[in-house]
């Protein structure tokens, strides 16, 4: 991983199209990046999708872990079903959702129609398209689910026995015991997803929506791909990639600073 990163960092300061040697251009690519409205629009799209997907993925992972942490045959089957989408190839998963969301024959729009509900317009409405992509990537939560499941099983049962003896209800137990003890795991999952979602939205955006409608799902990785492999601007695409890395590190650092300053974990 280090060698390609160093190579990309070098190419970010060059004019390179894949033919011949890279030509060093200094900060030209970075000046172009600063005024590239399409890139900043794509980064904003990635942020909007992440703002939906990160809480949803975290909530689904922790929810499934709490429901399925007990050992039983039925729970084993259910845990396998929860983890299964994460081992399906991303392209196959995206094509499956391309069929599920199809407005003409997709099961999801047809189900909504059967109940008299309007279809959100997954392929025609910008907000619905971003929400659809967030749903697609959120259901691939297998790794987060396993981490949350392991964290839940490590919680001492004596705490729950003591709470039950004191007459504590499920909501109180969840708020005062389960959630505070699992808060570090939730933080870890949220930080991981910030970096992960900058990349995992690429294939769904490419195969399901192709960046449309009205460039609403043109996410940053898809824009980098187009610059590199459709236009052959490998030097400028490397600049965009480094900028994505910087953005991910900045967001993760900001999360850690907020958590430390507000002592959110203790408040939970």
C-alpha positions as CSV (number, residue, x, y, z in Angstrom):
1,X,0.0,0.0,0.0
2,X,2.9,2.4,0.7
3,X,4.5,2.1,-2.7
4,X,1.3,3.0,-4.7
5,X,0.7,5.9,-2.2
6,X,4.1,7.3,-2.7
7,X,3.7,6.9,-6.5
8,X,0.4,8.7,-6.5
9,X,1.8,11.5,-4.3
10,X,4.6,12.0,-6.9
11,X,2.2,11.9,-9.9
12,X,0.0,14.5,-8.2
13,X,2.6,17.1,-9.1
14,X,3.0,15.9,-12.7
15,X,1.3,16.1,-16.1
16,X,1.0,12.4,-17.0
17,X,-1.3,10.6,-19.5
18,X,0.2,7.2,-19.4
19,X,2.4,7.6,-22.5
20,X,6.0,8.7,-22.0
21,X,7.5,10.0,-18.8
22,X,5.6,12.2,-16.3
23,X,6.3,15.9,-16.7
24,X,6.8,17.7,-13.4
25,X,4.4,20.7,-13.2
26,X,4.7,21.8,-9.6
27,X,1.4,23.0,-8.1
28,X,-0.5,23.3,-11.4
29,X,-2.7,20.3,-10.6
30,X,-3.5,21.7,-7.1
31,X,-4.4,25.1,-8.6
32,X,-6.7,23.3,-11.0
33,X,-8.2,21.3,-8.1
34,X,-9.0,24.5,-6.2
35,X,-11.3,25.7,-9.0
36,X,-12.7,22.3,-10.1
37,X,-16.4,22.8,-9.3
38,X,-17.2,19.2,-10.4
39,X,-14.8,17.7,-8.0
40,X,-16.1,19.7,-5.0
41,X,-19.7,18.8,-6.1
42,X,-18.7,15.1,-6.2
43,X,-17.1,15.4,-2.7
44,X,-20.3,17.0,-1.4
45,X,-22.3,14.1,-2.9
46,X,-20.0,11.7,-1.1
47,X,-20.5,13.6,2.2
48,X,-24.3,13.6,1.8
49,X,-24.4,9.9,1.2
50,X,-22.0,9.2,4.1
51,X,-24.2,11.4,6.4
52,X,-27.1,8.9,5.7
53,X,-25.1,5.7,5.4
54,X,-22.8,6.0,8.5
55,X,-25.6,6.3,11.1
56,X,-27.7,3.7,9.3
57,X,-24.8,1.2,9.0
58,X,-23.9,1.7,12.7
59,X,-27.5,1.4,13.9
60,X,-28.0,-1.7,11.8
61,X,-24.8,-3.3,13.0
62,X,-25.4,-2.7,16.6
63,X,-29.1,-3.5,16.4
64,X,-28.4,-6.9,14.7
65,X,-25.7,-7.6,17.2
66,X,-28.0,-7.0,20.2
67,X,-30.8,-9.1,18.6
68,X,-28.6,-12.0,17.6
69,X,-25.9,-12.3,20.2
70,X,-27.5,-15.3,22.0
71,X,-26.3,-18.7,20.8
72,X,-29.0,-20.6,19.0
73,X,-29.6,-22.4,15.7
74,X,-32.0,-19.7,14.4
75,X,-29.6,-16.9,15.4
76,X,-26.8,-18.7,13.6
77,X,-28.8,-18.7,10.4
78,X,-29.8,-15.0,10.9
79,X,-26.2,-14.0,11.6
80,X,-25.1,-15.7,8.3
81,X,-27.8,-13.8,6.5
82,X,-26.6,-10.5,8.0
83,X,-23.0,-11.1,7.0
84,X,-23.8,-12.6,3.5
85,X,-24.0,-9.2,1.6
86,X,-20.5,-8.3,2.7
87,X,-18.9,-11.3,1.0
88,X,-20.9,-10.9,-2.3
89,X,-18.7,-9.2,-4.9
90,X,-19.5,-5.5,-5.1
91,X,-20.4,-5.6,-8.8
92,X,-22.9,-8.5,-8.2
93,X,-24.4,-6.7,-5.2
94,X,-24.8,-3.5,-7.3
95,X,-26.4,-5.3,-10.2
96,X,-28.9,-7.0,-7.7
97,X,-30.0,-3.6,-6.5
98,X,-30.2,-2.3,-10.0
99,X,-32.9,-4.9,-10.5
100,X,-34.5,-4.3,-7.1
101,X,-34.8,-0.5,-7.7
102,X,-35.9,-0.6,-11.3
103,X,-39.0,1.6,-11.7
104,X,-40.6,-0.7,-14.3
105,X,-40.2,-4.2,-12.9
106,X,-38.2,-3.8,-9.7
107,X,-39.7,-5.6,-6.6
108,X,-39.3,-2.6,-4.3
109,X,-41.2,-0.1,-6.5
110,X,-43.8,-2.7,-7.3
111,X,-44.3,-3.4,-3.6
112,X,-44.7,0.2,-2.8
113,X,-47.2,0.5,-5.6
114,X,-49.2,-2.5,-4.3
115,X,-49.6,-0.7,-1.0
116,X,-50.6,2.5,-2.7
117,X,-47.4,4.3,-1.8
118,X,-45.6,6.5,-4.4
119,X,-42.2,5.4,-5.6
120,X,-39.4,7.7,-4.5
121,X,-37.9,7.8,-8.0
122,X,-34.6,6.0,-7.3
123,X,-33.3,6.8,-10.7
124,X,-34.9,10.2,-11.4
125,X,-35.0,12.1,-8.2
126,X,-31.6,13.4,-6.9
127,X,-32.3,13.0,-3.2
128,X,-33.9,9.5,-3.7
129,X,-31.0,8.4,-5.8
130,X,-28.5,9.4,-3.1
131,X,-30.7,7.7,-0.5
132,X,-30.8,4.5,-2.6
133,X,-27.0,4.4,-2.8
134,X,-26.8,4.9,1.0
135,X,-29.1,2.0,1.5
136,X,-27.1,-0.2,-0.8
137,X,-23.8,0.4,1.0
138,X,-25.4,0.3,4.4
139,X,-26.6,-3.2,4.1
140,X,-23.1,-4.4,3.5
141,X,-22.4,-4.2,7.2
142,X,-21.0,-7.6,7.9
143,X,-17.6,-6.6,9.3
144,X,-19.2,-3.9,11.6
145,X,-21.8,-6.5,12.7
146,X,-19.1,-9.0,13.7
147,X,-17.2,-6.3,15.7
148,X,-20.4,-5.2,17.5
149,X,-21.4,-8.9,18.1
150,X,-18.0,-9.6,19.7
151,X,-18.2,-6.5,21.8
152,X,-21.7,-7.4,23.0
153,X,-20.6,-10.9,24.0
154,X,-17.7,-9.5,26.0
155,X,-20.1,-7.5,28.2
156,X,-20.3,-9.1,31.7
157,X,-23.5,-10.9,32.3
158,X,-23.4,-10.0,36.0
159,X,-24.2,-6.4,35.2
160,X,-27.5,-7.4,33.5
161,X,-28.3,-9.8,36.4
162,X,-27.8,-7.0,38.9
163,X,-29.9,-4.6,36.7
164,X,-32.7,-7.2,36.5
165,X,-32.7,-7.7,40.3
166,X,-33.1,-3.9,40.7
167,X,-36.1,-4.0,38.4
168,X,-34.5,-2.1,35.5
169,X,-36.3,-2.3,32.2
170,X,-34.9,-3.0,28.8
171,X,-34.7,0.6,27.7
172,X,-32.9,1.6,30.9
173,X,-30.5,-1.3,30.7
174,X,-29.7,-0.4,27.1
175,X,-29.1,3.3,27.8
176,X,-27.2,2.8,31.0
177,X,-25.3,-0.4,30.5
178,X,-25.1,-1.7,26.9
179,X,-24.7,1.6,25.1
180,X,-22.0,3.2,27.3
181,X,-20.0,0.0,27.4
182,X,-20.2,-0.4,23.6
183,X,-19.6,3.3,22.9
184,X,-15.9,2.8,22.0
185,X,-16.9,0.2,19.5
186,X,-19.5,2.5,17.9
187,X,-16.9,5.2,17.7
188,X,-14.5,2.8,16.0
189,X,-17.2,1.7,13.5
190,X,-18.1,5.3,12.7
191,X,-14.4,6.3,12.1
192,X,-13.9,3.3,9.9
193,X,-17.0,4.0,7.8
194,X,-15.9,7.5,7.1
195,X,-12.9,6.2,5.2
196,X,-14.7,3.1,3.9
197,X,-17.6,5.0,2.3
198,X,-15.3,7.2,0.3
199,X,-14.5,4.1,-1.7
200,X,-17.4,1.7,-1.4
201,X,-19.8,4.1,-3.1
202,X,-17.8,3.8,-6.4
203,X,-19.2,0.6,-7.8
204,X,-22.9,1.3,-6.9
205,X,-22.6,4.8,-8.3
206,X,-21.0,3.4,-11.5
207,X,-23.3,0.5,-12.1
208,X,-26.6,1.6,-10.6
209,X,-27.0,5.3,-11.3
210,X,-23.9,6.1,-13.5
211,X,-23.6,9.3,-11.5
212,X,-27.1,10.5,-12.4
213,X,-29.6,12.1,-12.2
214,X,-28.2,15.5,-12.7
215,X,-24.9,14.4,-11.3
216,X,-26.5,13.8,-7.9
217,X,-24.7,10.5,-7.4
218,X,-21.4,11.6,-9.0
219,X,-19.4,10.6,-6.0
220,X,-15.7,11.5,-5.6
221,X,-14.2,8.1,-6.5
222,X,-16.3,7.9,-9.6
223,X,-15.1,11.4,-10.7
224,X,-11.5,10.3,-10.0
225,X,-12.1,7.1,-12.1
226,X,-13.4,9.2,-15.0
227,X,-10.5,11.5,-15.0
228,X,-8.0,8.7,-14.9
229,X,-9.5,6.1,-17.3
230,X,-11.9,8.0,-19.5
231,X,-9.8,11.2,-20.0
232,X,-6.4,9.6,-19.3
233,X,-5.4,12.4,-16.9
234,X,-3.5,10.1,-14.6
235,X,-1.5,13.0,-13.0
236,X,-4.6,15.0,-12.2
237,X,-6.5,11.9,-11.0
238,X,-3.6,11.3,-8.6
239,X,-4.1,14.8,-7.2
240,X,-7.7,14.1,-6.7
241,X,-6.9,10.8,-4.9
242,X,-4.5,12.4,-2.5
243,X,-7.1,15.1,-1.8
244,X,-9.6,12.3,-0.9
245,X,-7.1,10.8,1.5
246,X,-6.5,14.2,3.1
247,X,-10.3,14.7,3.4
248,X,-10.8,11.3,5.1
249,X,-8.0,11.9,7.6
250,X,-9.4,15.4,8.3
251,X,-12.9,14.1,9.0
252,X,-11.6,11.2,11.2
253,X,-9.4,13.6,13.2
254,X,-12.3,16.0,13.6
255,X,-14.4,13.2,15.0
256,X,-11.8,12.3,17.5
257,X,-11.3,15.9,18.6
258,X,-15.1,16.4,19.1
259,X,-15.3,13.1,21.1
260,X,-12.4,14.1,23.4
261,X,-13.6,17.7,24.0
262,X,-17.2,16.9,24.7
263,X,-16.4,13.7,26.5
264,X,-19.2,12.1,24.6
265,X,-18.3,8.6,25.6
266,X,-18.6,9.5,29.3
267,X,-21.9,11.2,28.8
268,X,-23.3,8.1,27.1
